[in-house]
Amino acid sequence: MVKGYSDVLFREATSTWDADSPVIQREPWEHIKDADIKKAVASFRGEIWQVPPMFSAIKVRICVEVLDNLNWISSLR
């Protein structure tokens, strides 16, 4: 899957790690320098393997498939 980001908001965190959720934490950001940002951006270049976040659609789909299979097995009894 190809994914890209167009904006980054420093200082705020949400419970689902995306902008669609309410902010749960705010931190100061004024101490962040341009060099810090360039170093962080450089670490995201290339191929990166990620673990899906806790609220990932991938995990929800897998959970639904497991429940469907369990229901099907129960119906055989």
C-alpha positions as CSV (number, residue, x, y, z in Angstrom):
1,M,0.0,0.0,0.0
2,V,1.3,3.4,-0.9
3,K,0.6,6.1,1.7
4,G,1.6,9.7,1.8
5,Y,1.3,12.6,4.2
6,S,0.7,16.2,3.1
7,D,0.7,17.9,6.5
8,V,2.3,17.4,9.9
9,L,1.0,19.1,13.0
10,F,3.6,19.2,15.8
11,R,2.4,19.4,19.4
12,E,-0.8,17.4,19.3
13,A,-1.6,13.7,19.8
14,T,-4.9,11.9,19.2
15,S,-6.1,8.5,20.5
16,T,-6.0,7.0,16.9
17,W,-2.9,8.7,15.7
18,D,-4.7,10.6,12.9
19,A,-6.4,14.0,12.5
20,D,-10.0,12.6,12.6
21,S,-9.9,12.0,16.4
22,P,-10.1,14.5,19.3
23,V,-6.8,15.8,20.6
24,I,-5.8,14.0,23.8
25,Q,-2.4,15.6,24.5
26,R,-0.7,18.9,23.7
27,E,3.0,19.6,24.0
28,P,5.2,22.7,23.4
29,W,6.8,22.7,19.9
30,E,8.8,26.0,19.8
31,H,12.1,24.2,20.7
32,I,12.0,22.2,17.4
33,K,14.6,23.4,14.9
34,D,14.8,23.0,11.1
35,A,17.7,20.6,11.5
36,D,15.5,18.4,13.8
37,I,12.8,18.3,11.1
38,K,15.2,17.5,8.3
39,K,16.7,14.6,10.4
40,A,13.3,13.2,11.1
41,V,12.2,13.4,7.5
42,A,15.3,11.7,6.3
43,S,14.5,8.7,8.5
44,F,11.3,8.2,6.6
45,R,12.9,7.8,3.2
46,G,13.0,4.4,1.6
47,E,11.1,1.3,2.4
48,I,9.6,1.2,5.8
49,W,7.8,-1.8,7.5
50,Q,5.1,-0.7,9.9
51,V,2.8,-2.3,12.4
52,P,-0.8,-1.2,11.8
53,P,-2.1,1.2,14.6
54,M,-4.4,-0.2,17.2
55,F,-7.5,1.2,15.4
56,S,-6.4,0.0,11.9
57,A,-9.0,-1.1,9.4
58,I,-6.8,-4.0,8.6
59,K,-7.1,-5.3,12.2
60,V,-10.9,-4.7,12.2
61,R,-11.3,-6.6,9.0
62,I,-9.3,-9.6,10.4
63,C,-11.4,-9.5,13.6
64,V,-14.6,-9.6,11.6
65,E,-13.4,-12.5,9.5
66,V,-12.4,-14.5,12.6
67,L,-15.8,-13.8,14.2
68,D,-17.6,-14.8,10.9
69,N,-15.6,-18.1,10.9
70,L,-16.4,-18.8,14.5
71,N,-20.1,-18.2,13.9
72,W,-20.0,-20.5,10.9
73,I,-18.3,-23.2,12.9
74,S,-20.9,-22.8,15.7
75,S,-23.7,-23.2,13.2
76,L,-22.4,-26.6,12.2
77,R,-23.1,-28.0,15.7
